Amino acid sequence: PPSLGEALVEMGSDLGETAQHVFHWFAGILGTLTVHCQVCTHSSASDAHEQVMTWGERMCKGEPEDQSLELTLGKPLDEAQAGLGPVR
């Protein structure tokens, strides 16, 4: 029968192998997430750059902006309906 020392040495080597497998798995997950984040960041930066360039071109050419960006406020609410209290 194996001694206690031999059993502990075998358990330690098994634990080391398991930890190494978990480490490799975790490193793979982190690598995948890193690539995904880089792709998302590049896509977002490209979209933002395109919007800025389009806005700048419209400004330089004197083209009207999209009507969808305009905000219509309408008539302001009465004091009592707005719930702001008395205006001094």
QUILINLIN-V253376 format. One record per helix or strand of 3 or more residues. SS is the DSSP state (2 for helix, 1 for strand). FROM is the first residue (numbers start at 1). TO is the last residue. If there is no record, write none. Layout:
BEGIN
ss,from,to
SS,FROM,TO
SS,FROM,TO
END
This chain:
BEGIN
ss,from,to
2,4,61
2,67,69
2,79,82
END
